[in-house]
Amino acid sequence: MKYSDNEIIEHRISKSKNTFQFAVLAGERKEYLFTVSLLYYAAFYMVTALLKKNILRVKSHNGVRVFVHQELRMKGFITDEESQFYDQLYTNRQEADYADFVTFEEKTVKELIERTKSFIDKIEDIINRK
């Protein structure tokens, strides 16, 4: 079945929001490794919705990171701090998923949840303005 670009964009936005909610639930259960991983994917899905809106194709997570820096930050859609935060989410996800004996503190995870919510809301706002 072929889906329209708008259907794909809406699907990715929904996927981002649902993934974020699962991250919050994992955080409430103190499953911080899962929380950190899911927060990255919530941001990733929202950025890929924007990519689709811009009719751009990226084949890797690093390609999405390049888009965040070169298109969003360099063109003033997001701040340097926000683009660095996306990188932090990526690095944290790598550690949570692949490193042995890594832990995240509750305070850190709560801050990541708040900042991720702000980030995905901002990207959704950019999508809706285009």
N, C-alpha and C positions, 0 to 999 in steps of 0.2 A: 504494500500500500504506500502510495506517495502522499506525503504531507506538505502542506504549504509552509512557506517560511514563517508566517505568523503563527501557525500551529506549533511549529518547532520552538519558536521563541517563547510562546506561552508555556509550553511543556517544560522548557529549561528554567523559566522563572519559577514555576510551580515546584520543580525538582529542587531548586535552590532553597526555597522557603521550607519545604518538607524536610530536607536534609538539616537545615538549621534547627528546626524543631526537635529532630532526633538528637542533635548535638546537645541542645539544652536539657533534654531528658537524660541523656547519658551523664551530663554534668551533675544533675540532681542526684544521680545514683553514684556519684563519685568515680565514674568510669572515665578518668581524665584522658587516657590515651585515645579512647574512641571519640571522646568529645573533640579533641584537638584535630584528629583526622577528619571528622565530619565537618568541622568549621571550615577547614580548607576547601572541602568539596562544595560546601554551600556557596562560598565565594567563587570558586571555579565555575560552577554551573551558571551563576549569574553573569559572569564575564563572558562565558561562551554564548549566552543569550544575546549579549551586546554584539559579539562578533557576528552572529547570524544576522542581526539587525543591520549591521554594516556590510553584509554580504562578503565577509572575509572568512577564509578557511585557514585553520591552524591545525597541525597534526600532532602536537605534543604539548605537554604541560609547560615546557620551556618556551614554546611558541606563544602560549597564552601569556606567560610572564613578559615576554618581549612586547606583546601588544599592550599590556598594562603600562609598561614604561614608555614605549615609543609613541603610542597613540593617545593614551589617556593622560599620562603625566606630562609629556612634552607639549601636548596641545592644551593643557590647562583644565582638563575635565576633572582631574583629581590632583591632590597635593603630593609633594615628595614623600611626606609622612605616610600617606595612604598607599602609595606604590611600594614603599618599604614595608608597610604592614602586610601587603599581599605576599611579598617575599618571605616575611617572617612566618606567615601561615604555611607557606610551601615548605620551608625548612622544618618547622615544627611537625608537619605531617610526615615528612621523611623520617624524622627521628622517632615519632610515635609508631610508625609502621615498620621500620626496619632496624632501629638500634636496640641493642640489648640493655636492659636495666635502666632505661630512661624513665623519668617521672616528671610530672607537672604538678605544681602546687595549686591548691584550690583558688587562692587569690589570683594567680596568673591566669587560670582558666576562666574565672569570672570576668576578668578584664578582656580576655580574648573574645568571649561571648559578646560583650557589649560592643567592642570595636568591630567585630565581624558583622553584627546587626547593622551598625552605621554604614559599613562598607557596602553591604549588599543593598541596603536601602538607597544609597547614593547611586550605585550602578543601575538599579531599577529606574530611578528618576531620570538618568541619562537616556535609558532605553525609551522611556515614555515621552521624552522631549523630542526625539528624532522622528 
